[in-house]
Amino acid sequence: MKERTKLLLIVGTFVAAYYVPWANPVVRQSGLEAFMMLQEYAREHVLTCLIPAFFIAGAIAVFVSQASVLKYFGAQASKILSYSVASVSGTILAVCSCTVLPLFAGIYTRGAGIGPATAFLYSGPAINVLAITLTAKILGWQLGLARAVGAVLFAIVTGLLMALIFRKDDAARTAGQIYVPEADANERTLLQDTLYIGTMVLILVFAAFAKPAPGSTGIWPAIFAAKWYITIGLLVLLGFMLKAWFTKVECKNWVDATWGFMKQIFPLLGGGVLVAGFMLGRPGHAALIPEQWIQALLGGNSLWANLIASVAGALMYFATLTEVPILQGLLGAGMGKGPALALLLAGPALSLPNMLVIGSVMGVKKTAVFCTIIVVMSTIAGMIYGSWIG
């Protein structure tokens, strides 16, 4: 952290402590909501979502060669291959907008092009099979279908636009890369590396598997009932892999890389959750910005209503699947169906904590463009859908 940043942080903390009117009941309630949201996040997402994601990111940084990342996600990679893989990754990774961050940081720092990397960043939380299924069941098949189609298209279009806008930066990154052949000692086969990382991905998927809606039937309740047995079995399998295929030095490098991502991301993530909780509160709990203000502005299908829905969704934090009951309540309070889709397309993929961390990984300018693209496309999609559905 730069000395100027440290100074600004100290000054900002002092000014907040000096001027924030904590005696005001609304401000006091907002402060409580900030820490309640942080507690909720720590209890429900850190151990089951973020920690596995950090270890996967560390593994990508240490054990996946830069050449392999560039082959599938690099700026010079086949666009059909890279965007196809990136845009459907959410069907495998049922993660929220914050859990995807370590994975994004891992592939981006290994040399992935800005286009495929941001397509992956969007699709990870947005294209969630369970969430889309739940949307169709609770909010109607039309909204579920629109969300599924819109999310896949958004991932591809966002990536292509980012690659076009920042093509010079990508070219500079590629030109500055030096490829060093990996040592032959302790080298594993591609199958072994795939099984190792694949096992960790499965641990993330099953540990973070959300509880299906009451009354659900089929495979989802069965998976949820067995999730911890499956997760423990996968952890045991991972332990055998580490003992058989990796040296102590490699394991230490893996842990060091994981810790590096945690140091970079956790502080920003925690600060972002506190700010989001202070401003917006948890669903059903009032904070600095009253919920009725948002509801009053989201009726109908005007440009303004869709834009506000997109911006509000982009700033709010949605844990996996929580956007569905929130929208159910907002629709019941008079929210238009166009703004509902706009919020669904912008909300799960973005959040204030998410933006802060993305900015530290790829810079403020790229982050601002990425967020603007999603907000604008979500607004347009909401207006089109609202006009179509009537």
C-alpha positions in Angstrom: 0.0 0.0 0.0 1.4 3.4 -1.0 2.1 5.9 1.7 -0.4 8.4 0.2 -3.1 5.8 0.4 -2.3 5.1 4.1 -2.5 8.8 4.9 -5.8 9.1 3.1 -7.1 6.1 5.0 -6.1 7.5 8.3 -7.5 10.9 7.5 -10.8 9.4 6.2 -11.2 7.3 9.4 -10.5 10.4 11.6 -13.0 12.6 9.7 -15.7 9.8 9.9 -15.1 9.4 13.6 -15.3 13.1 14.1 -18.3 14.1 12.0 -20.6 11.0 11.7 -23.7 11.8 13.8 -24.0 8.5 15.6 -26.6 10.0 18.0 -29.1 10.1 15.1 -31.2 6.9 15.2 -31.1 6.3 11.5 -27.3 6.6 11.3 -27.0 4.4 14.4 -29.3 1.8 12.8 -27.3 2.0 9.5 -24.0 1.4 11.5 -25.6 -1.6 13.1 -26.7 -2.9 9.7 -23.2 -2.5 8.3 -21.8 -4.8 11.0 -24.8 -7.2 10.8 -24.2 -7.6 7.1 -20.5 -8.2 7.7 -21.4 -10.8 10.3 -23.8 -12.5 7.9 -21.2 -12.5 5.2 -18.6 -14.0 7.5 -20.9 -16.7 8.7 -22.4 -17.7 5.4 -19.7 -17.1 2.8 -16.2 -16.9 4.0 -15.5 -20.5 4.9 -17.7 -22.2 2.3 -17.1 -19.8 -0.6 -14.2 -17.5 -0.3 -11.6 -19.8 1.3 -11.9 -22.5 -1.4 -11.8 -19.8 -4.1 -8.6 -18.4 -2.6 -6.9 -21.8 -2.7 -8.0 -22.3 -6.3 -6.6 -18.9 -7.2 -3.4 -19.8 -5.5 -3.2 -23.1 -7.3 -3.8 -21.3 -10.7 -1.0 -18.8 -9.9 1.5 -21.5 -8.9 0.7 -24.7 -10.8 -1.0 -23.5 -14.0 1.6 -22.4 -16.5 1.3 -19.0 -18.1 1.3 -20.6 -21.5 -1.7 -22.7 -20.6 -3.7 -19.7 -19.5 -2.7 -17.8 -22.6 -3.7 -20.7 -24.8 -7.3 -20.5 -23.6 -7.7 -17.0 -22.3 -4.9 -14.9 -23.7 -5.4 -11.9 -25.9 -4.1 -13.9 -28.9 -6.2 -17.0 -28.2 -9.0 -18.2 -30.4 -11.9 -15.9 -29.6 -14.5 -18.7 -30.2 -12.7 -21.0 -27.7 -11.8 -18.4 -25.1 -15.2 -16.7 -25.0 -17.1 -20.0 -25.1 -15.2 -21.3 -22.1 -15.4 -18.0 -20.2 -19.1 -17.3 -20.9 -20.5 -20.6 -19.6 -18.2 -21.0 -16.6 -21.1 -19.9 -14.3 -22.9 -23.1 -15.1 -20.1 -24.9 -13.1 -19.2 -22.2 -10.6 -22.3 -21.4 -8.6 -20.6 -18.4 -6.9 -21.5 -14.9 -5.9 -19.9 -11.7 -7.2 -17.3 -11.7 -4.4 -16.4 -15.4 -4.5 -15.4 -15.1 -8.2 -12.9 -12.4 -7.4 -9.9 -14.6 -6.4 -10.5 -16.8 -9.5 -10.6 -13.8 -11.7 -7.4 -12.4 -10.1 -5.7 -15.7 -10.6 -6.3 -16.0 -14.4 -5.8 -12.3 -15.0 -2.5 -12.0 -13.3 -1.3 -15.1 -15.2 -1.8 -13.3 -18.5 -5.4 -13.8 -19.5 -6.6 -11.2 -22.0 -8.9 -8.5 -20.6 -11.8 -9.7 -22.8 -11.9 -13.4 -21.7 -11.0 -12.5 -18.1 -14.0 -10.0 -17.8 -16.3 -12.4 -19.6 -15.4 -15.0 -16.9 -15.7 -12.3 -14.2 -19.3 -11.6 -15.3 -20.4 -15.1 -16.1 -19.2 -16.7 -12.8 -22.0 -15.3 -10.6 -24.5 -14.4 -13.4 -24.9 -17.7 -15.2 -25.9 -19.9 -12.2 -28.1 -22.8 -13.2 -29.8 -23.1 -9.8 -30.5 -19.4 -9.6 -31.9 -19.3 -13.1 -34.1 -22.3 -12.3 -35.3 -20.7 -9.1 -36.0 -17.4 -11.0 -38.1 -19.3 -13.5 -40.0 -21.2 -10.9 -40.8 -18.3 -8.5 -40.8 -15.2 -10.8 -42.1 -16.8 -14.0 -40.5 -18.7 -16.9 -40.3 -15.6 -19.0 -38.1 -13.8 -16.5 -36.0 -17.0 -16.0 -35.5 -17.4 -19.8 -34.7 -13.7 -20.3 -32.1 -13.9 -17.4 -30.4 -17.0 -18.9 -30.2 -15.7 -22.4 -29.2 -12.2 -21.3 -26.5 -13.4 -18.9 -24.7 -15.5 -21.6 -25.0 -12.7 -24.2 -23.8 -10.1 -21.6 -20.7 -12.2 -20.8 -19.7 -12.4 -24.4 -20.5 -8.8 -25.4 -18.9 -7.4 -22.2 -15.7 -9.3 -22.9 -15.6 -8.3 -26.6 -16.1 -4.6 -25.7 -13.5 -4.7 -23.0 -11.0 -6.3 -25.4 -11.8 -3.7 -28.1 -11.5 -0.7 -25.8 -8.3 -1.9 -24.1 -6.7 -3.7 -27.1 -3.6 -1.6 -26.8 -3.1 -2.5 -23.1 -3.6 -6.2 -24.0 -1.0 -5.9 -26.7 1.4 -4.2 -24.3 0.9 -7.0 -21.7 1.5 -9.7 -24.3 4.6 -8.0 -25.7 6.1 -7.7 -22.2 5.6 -11.4 -21.3 8.6 -13.7 -21.2 7.9 -17.4 -21.3 10.2 -19.5 -19.2 10.0 -23.3 -19.7 9.0 -25.1 -16.5 11.5 -27.3 -14.8 11.1 -31.1 -15.4 11.6 -31.9 -11.7 8.4 -33.0 -10.0 6.4 -32.3 -13.2 2.9 -33.7 -13.2 0.8 -34.7 -16.2 -1.9 -32.5 -17.5 -4.5 -35.1 -16.2 -3.1 -34.8 -12.7 -3.2 -31.0 -12.7 -6.7 -31.1 -14.1 -7.9 -33.6 -11.4 -6.2 -31.5 -8.7 -7.8 -28.2 -9.6 -11.1 -29.9 -10.6 -11.3 -31.4 -7.2 -11.0 -28.0 -5.6 -13.6 -26.6 -7.9 -16.0 -29.4 -6.8 -15.2 -28.6 -3.2 -16.2 -25.0 -3.8 -19.4 -26.0 -5.7 -20.6 -28.4 -3.1 -19.5 -26.5 0.0 -21.3 -23.4 -1.3 -24.3 -25.2 -2.6 -27.3 -23.2 -1.5 -30.4 -24.6 0.1 -33.2 -25.1 -2.5 -36.5 -23.3 -2.0 -39.1 -25.0 0.3 -41.1 -27.6 -1.6 -38.4 -28.2 -4.2 -38.2 -31.7 -5.7 -35.7 -33.5 -7.9 -31.9 -33.6 -7.7 -31.3 -30.2 -5.9 -32.6 -31.2 -2.5 -30.8 -34.5 -2.7 -27.5 -32.8 -3.5 -28.0 -30.3 -0.6 -28.7 -33.1 1.8 -25.5 -34.8 0.9 -23.3 -31.7 0.3 -21.1 -32.1 3.4 -20.5 -35.8 2.9 -19.5 -35.1 -0.7 -17.3 -32.2 0.4 -15.5 -34.2 3.1 -14.9 -37.0 0.6 -13.4 -34.5 -1.9 -11.2 -33.0 0.9 -9.8 -36.5 1.7 -9.2 -37.1 -2.0 -7.4 -33.7 -2.3 -5.2 -34.7 0.7 -4.1 -37.9 -1.1 -3.3 -35.9 -4.3 -1.2 -33.4 -2.4 0.8 -36.2 -0.6 1.3 -38.3 -3.7 1.9 -35.6 -6.4 3.3 -32.5 -4.7 6.5 -31.7 -2.8 6.6 -29.7 0.4 8.1 -26.7 -1.4 5.3 -26.7 -3.9 2.7 -26.9 -1.2 4.4 -24.0 0.6 4.4 -21.9 -2.6 0.7 -22.7 -3.1 -0.1 -21.5 0.5 2.0 -18.4 0.0 0.2 -17.5 -3.3 -3.2 -18.1 -1.6 -2.2 -15.8 1.3 -1.1 -13.1 -1.2 -4.6 -13.1 -2.8 -6.2 -13.0 0.7 -4.1 -10.0 1.8 -5.1 -8.2 -1.4 -8.8 -8.9 -1.5 -10.1 -9.4 2.1 -9.5 -5.9 3.4 -11.2 -4.3 0.4 -14.0 -6.8 0.5 -14.7 -6.3 4.2 -14.7 -2.5 3.7 -17.0 -2.8 0.8 -19.5 -4.9 2.7 -19.5 -2.4 5.6 -20.2 0.5 3.2 -23.0 -1.5 1.4 -24.6 -2.4 4.7 -24.4 1.1 6.0 -26.0 2.6 2.8 -28.5 -0.1 1.8 -28.9 -2.5 4.8 -29.9 -6.1 4.6 -33.1 -7.2 2.8 -36.0 -6.2 5.1 -33.9 -4.0 7.3 -33.8 -0.2 7.0 -30.5 1.6 6.6 -29.4 5.1 5.4 -31.3 4.7 2.1 -34.9 3.6 2.9 -36.1 0.6 0.9 -39.3 2.4 0.0 -37.3 5.0 -1.9 -36.0 2.3 -4.2 -39.4 0.7 -4.6 -41.0 4.0 -5.4 -38.5 4.6 -8.2 -38.7 1.2 -9.8 -42.3 1.1 -11.0 -43.2 1.0 -14.7 -40.7 0.5 -17.5 -39.2 3.9 -18.1 -35.6 4.6 -18.9 -35.2 6.1 -15.4 -36.7 3.1 -13.6 -34.5 0.6 -15.5 -31.4 2.7 -15.0 -32.0 3.0 -11.3 -32.6 -0.7 -11.0 -29.3 -1.4 -12.8 -27.3 1.0 -10.7 -29.0 -0.2 -7.4 -28.3 -3.8 -8.4 -24.7 -3.0 -9.3 -24.1 -1.4 -5.9 -26.0 -3.9 -3.7 -24.4 -7.2 -2.6 -26.4 -10.3 -3.4 -25.4 -13.7 -1.9 -26.1 -16.6 -4.3 -29.9 -17.0 -4.8 -30.8 -14.2 -2.4 -31.7 -11.9 -5.4 -34.8 -14.1 -6.1 -36.7 -13.5 -2.8 -35.6 -9.9 -2.8 -37.1 -9.4 -6.3 -40.2 -11.3 -5.3 -40.8 -8.7 -2.6 -40.0 -5.8 -4.8 -42.3 -7.1 -7.6 -45.1 -7.5 -5.0 -44.5 -3.8 -4.0 -45.0 -2.6 -7.5 -41.7 -2.9 -9.2 -41.9 -3.2 -13.0 -40.8 -6.4 -14.8 -38.3 -4.6 -17.0 -36.4 -3.1 -14.0 -36.6 -6.6 -12.4 -34.6 -8.1 -15.2 -32.2 -5.1 -15.2 -31.5 -5.7 -11.5 -31.2 -9.5 -12.1 -28.6 -8.9 -14.9 -26.5 -6.3 -13.0 -27.0 -7.4 -9.4 -25.5 -10.8 -9.0 -22.5 -10.0 -11.2 -21.6 -6.7 -9.5 -21.5 -5.2 -6.0 -19.7 -2.4 -4.2 -17.2 -4.8 -2.5 -16.7 -6.4 -5.9 -15.9 -3.1 -7.6 -13.3 -2.2 -5.0 -11.4 -5.4 -5.5 -11.6 -5.4 -9.3 -10.1 -1.9 -9.2 -7.1 -3.2 -7.3 -6.6 -6.0 -9.8 -7.0 -4.4 -13.2 -7.1 -0.6 -12.4 -9.8 2.0 -11.8 -10.2 2.9 -15.5 -10.9 -0.7 -16.6 -13.2 -1.3 -13.7 -15.2 1.8 -14.4 -15.6 0.8 -18.0 -16.6 -2.8 -17.1 -19.2 -1.6 -14.6 -20.6 1.0 -17.0 -21.0 -1.6 -19.8 -23.0 -3.9 -17.5 -25.2 -1.1 -16.2 -25.9 0.3 -19.7 -26.6 -3.2 -21.2 -28.8 -4.1 -18.2 -30.8 -0.9 -18.6 -31.4 -1.6 -22.3 -32.3 -5.2 -21.7 -34.8 -4.2 -19.0 -36.5 -1.7 -21.3 -36.7 -4.3 -24.2 -38.0 -7.0 -21.9 -40.5 -4.6 -20.2 -41.9 -3.6 -23.6 -42.1 -7.2 -24.8 -43.8 -8.6 -21.7 -46.2 -5.7 -21.5 
